[in-house]
Amino acid sequence: MTLALRPLLIAVLCLAWLLPGLIGHDPWKPDEAYTFGAVYEILQGSGWIVPQIAGEPFLDKPPLFYLSAAASALLFSPILPLHDGARLVVGFWIGLALLFCALASRELHGERRGLTAVLLLLGSLGLVVRSHQLIVDVAALAGFAMAYYGAALAPRRTIPGGFWLGTACGLVFMTQGVPEAVMVAVIAALLPLLNPQWRRPQYAAALAMALIAALPWLVIWPALLYRHDPALFDAWLTAENLARFFGTRDMLAGLGYYLRTLPWYAFPVWPLALWALWRARRMGKLSDPGVVLPALGFVVTLLMLGSAAEQRELYALPMLVPLALLAVPAIDPLRPGPASGWHWFSIMAFTFFIVIGWFYWSALELGMPAKLHSHLHTIRPGYDFGFRWLPFVLGLAYTAAWFTLLARLPRNAERPLIIWAGGIAAVWALLTTLFIGWVDTSKSYRSAIADMQRTLPQQYQCMIGRDLGEAQRAMLHYFAGIRTLRPEAAQAAQCELLLAQGVPLDELVMPPEWNKIWEGHRPGDKDERLRLYQRRIDQRQLPQRQTHQQQPQK
């Protein structure tokens, strides 16, 4: 592969990996649903200083991502539904993350190594699904990648390095909050302890520049929020920031969670990162900037995430960037045996998944084989099967591109990595073209809410929401225009309807004046139940919950 064709191939691969899955489905429970709920409130004119869901403050995260998604939804609203238009902004943020990861790798490892880091990120198993969802974490990932670039650049170019480092800190703050911004600051502050390159006066000047660049991000929105409502500001600062990282969870348990998650989440990047560390140790290069910066970033991020009150695989996204930067030097010197094994394993594994994908598509849409067709529709009832030209043509195009890549890609050190990333892109594209409607049937609340609407009385004052999550409240507002009230709200006494969320064996015990008029759930969902009750206007009692005890098994 010539140097001129390599960037073009990787650019095409990035687009082929990034575009599928950004449109063509409703907001999915749970993360997409409540995120779009906040975006939808901005589109409805509720303002951005206090993010809201269905008319209530939602201060889980600062509003930058919601604003960007709302702008994207408006831009594409003439041709796309609002939720699809909003989700397209994810492509922008992930594109920024890939760009700054490439710039950081080029600064740390040399000009030709920038795109290697991009391929490593594209090949990470944990990134592919999350990087196509409408979630604030994708914007934070771009901020973390920008921070590594700024820190790598700062000793050589003071002002640009400091600017990108400070902007990254502000971007992470405005998409995630205080603890994640502290991560960036701690990494930047500890670098001088580990490498003399960051002990120069230029780096101190870069940190001063970073502070100047970060201040507008760190000050403007919190000041506006405090001016709007000091109580909301206090709630945001304590409950949504300090409490997240000073909870009651055991730090060892948190670290154990991420150390168990990373082997699949960061595969195949983490074995390459360990190989690069081993080679750096043998060659006496553990103190090189290309090792120190990503290794420090990974350790700081792991320790801070492990100390948080809640652990989720989603929160591990920022660890992928330093692992990719650390693994870059391992690609070129990879021994022929492991490289060949990786190459052939990628070919066989992804070709197998592509063939299986077409087999399942035939069963789903064409009814062949009939037994598998019946099984697929049993687990996703309500899906309208049938041959559709557009998914079929797109699936054929990605399949043909995969086999063309195998046939035309010349032998070189990066070939196993390119094949792996190309296989991830091809399999993901097949999933999101051939099966997106089938998955959407169970992940979306659209059908359940539409079914509920058919039972609603023609006139009613309001609806109480009992035990509803943010996702359900957001989708009720979007699909039905219904803003539910909390049971404790003063206006709730005037409501004739009550919508309760529960499980199949845990139902509200209602006073006689309440009648259940509807019960439903998302197709194929065996755990969640939505129940709608109606009462006479002159009654003011609210129901109490009774939990049915599970009978012991004989």
Buried (B, 14 or more C-beta within 10 A) or exposed (E): BEEEEBEEBBEBBBEBBBBBBBBBBBBBBBBBBBBBBBBBBBBBEBEBEBBBBBBBBBBBBBBBBBBBBBBBBBBBBEEBBBBBBBBBBBBBBBBBBBBBBBBBBBBBBEEEBBBBBBBBBBBBBBBBBBBBBBBBBBBBBBBBBBBBBBBBBBBBBBBBBBBBBBBBBBBBBBBBBBBBBBBBBBBBEBBBEBBEBBBBEBBBBBBEBBBEBBEEBBEEBBEBBBEEBEEBBEBBBEEBBBBBBEEEBEEEEBBEBBEEBBEEBBBBBBBBBBBBBEBBEEEEBEEBBBBBBBBBBBBBBBBBBBBBEEBEBBBBBBBBBBBBBBBBBBBEEBEEEEBBEBBEBBBEEBBEBBEEBBEBBBBBBEBEEEEBBEEBBEEBEEBEBEEEEEBBEBBEEBBEBBEEBBEEBEEEEBBBBBBBBBBBBBBBBBBBBBBBBBBBBBBBBBBBBEBBBEEBEEEEEBBBBBEBBBBBBBBBBBBBEBBBBBBEBEEBBEBBBBBBBBEEEBBBEBEEBBEBBBBBBBBBBEEBBBBBBBBEEEEEEBBEEEEEEEEEEE
